Amino acid sequence: DSGDDTGKVTEWAEDFEMPDIQKVEGVFRDFTGNIVQVPPAHSAIKINGRRACDLLRQGIKVDIPSRRVEIHSLRLLEKDDTKRTLLFDVDCSKGTYIRSLCQDMGQALGIPSTMSFLVRTAVGKFQLSEAVSVEELKELGEGVLLNPEEYIGHIRRYNINPKRRNAFCNGLSSDDRSFDGDPCYQDKIILRVYAQNEFLGIGHYDRKNKTIVPDKVLAVNS
């Protein structure tokens, strides 16, 4: 019922043959592109301001609406007929639930299916291959840390008044009316915030109050 092997078994099949590779790849093609899926009820999706999983724990039935997501690619890595498992790689859009994808593709194959494990290999430009463990970080030092500016260059840059540097670093909003009438600055647009050439962190523009609001501060207050 959760979409993975930590939940309750809702359907079981013993006597079935594993589909051949051609059939699996055919289903992969059918699920590549823009698809509609229903997220698992055991998820953090908000229903009237409350997480669906919390409502379920209280015995409250939830009805989660379907959503459109984008599956950029599906690639079969391994097919184990003995364990009756398929290992595959998926490149997908934000908001995609792999648990739902496993169940839906299993249904298309005519087999009750669930997700046994998930490894997130990349998020945007961040690759798992570039990651280090806490133990490795202690041994190698801060020299292995990535420069965050290299990965957020697509976010619009904003230069805050240098006098408001410490205020931003302390989580305080700053007035700015220079965006008035500029259609590029929509409400809550995400910004890379700098004081002169010093990168301070990520913030957003609050159109109603005409302020720059800190979201993630990376600079140290001076």
Residue pairs with C-beta under 8 A, 6 or more apart in sequence:
1 7
1 8
1 10
1 41
1 42
2 8
2 40
2 42
2 99
3 40
3 42
3 97
3 99
3 100
3 102
3 103
3 114
3 115
4 99
4 114
4 115
4 116
4 118
5 114
5 115
5 116
7 42
7 114
11 112
12 112
13 111
13 112
16 110
16 111
18 79
18 81
18 84
19 27
19 109
19 110
19 111
21 76
21 79
23 109
24 76
24 79
24 86
24 109
25 76
27 105
27 108
27 109
28 74
28 75
28 76
28 88
28 105
29 74
30 108
31 71
31 74
31 101
31 104
31 105
31 108
32 71
32 72
32 73
32 74
33 70
33 71
34 68
34 69
34 70
35 68
35 69
35 70
35 71
36 66
36 67
36 68
36 69
37 66
37 67
37 69
37 96
37 97
37 100
37 101
37 104
38 64
38 65
38 66
38 67
38 100
39 45
39 64
39 67
39 97
39 100
40 64
40 97
40 99
40 100
41 52
41 53
41 56
41 62
41 64
42 52
42 53
42 56
43 51
43 52
43 53
43 64
43 97
44 51
44 52
44 53
45 51
45 52
45 64
46 52
47 55
47 62
47 64
52 62
52 64
55 62
56 62
67 95
69 92
69 93
69 95
69 96
69 97
70 92
70 93
70 96
71 90
71 91
71 92
71 93
71 96
71 101
72 91
72 92
72 93
73 89
73 90
73 91
74 88
74 89
74 90
75 88
75 89
75 90
76 86
76 87
76 88
77 87
77 88
77 89
78 85
78 86
78 87
79 85
79 86
79 87
80 86
80 87
85 116
89 121
90 96
90 98
90 101
92 98
92 101
98 115
98 118
99 114
99 115
102 113
102 114
102 115
103 113
103 114
103 115
105 113
106 112
106 113
106 114
107 113
119 128
120 128
121 127
121 128
121 129
122 128
124 151
125 150
125 151
126 146
126 151
130 146
132 140
132 144
136 144
137 144
137 145
148 199
148 218
149 192
149 199
152 192
152 202
155 190
155 191
155 192
155 202
156 184
156 189
156 190
156 191
156 192
157 191
157 192
157 194
158 191
158 192
158 193
158 194
158 203
158 205
158 212
159 194
159 195
159 196
160 168
160 174
160 176
160 193
160 194
160 195
160 200
160 212
161 174
161 195
162 195
162 196
164 172
164 174
164 195
165 195
165 198
165 200
165 219
165 222
166 221
166 222
167 174
168 174
168 193
168 195
168 200
168 201
168 203
168 212
168 214
168 217
169 200
169 201
169 214
169 217
169 219
169 220
169 221
169 222
170 221
171 214
171 217
172 214
173 206
173 209
173 211
173 212
173 213
173 214
174 211
174 212
175 210
175 211
176 205
176 210
176 211
176 212
177 210
179 185
179 205
179 207
179 210
180 210
185 205
185 207
186 205
186 207
187 205
187 206
187 207
187 208
188 204
188 205
188 206
188 207
189 204
189 205
190 202
190 203
190 204
190 215
191 202
191 203
191 204
191 205
191 212
192 199
192 202
193 199
193 200
193 201
193 202
193 203
193 212
193 214
194 200
195 219
198 219
199 218
199 219
200 217
200 218
200 219
201 214
201 215
201 216
201 217
201 218
201 219
202 214
202 215
202 216
202 218
203 212
203 213
203 214
203 215
204 212
204 213
204 215
205 211
205 212
205 213
206 212
206 213
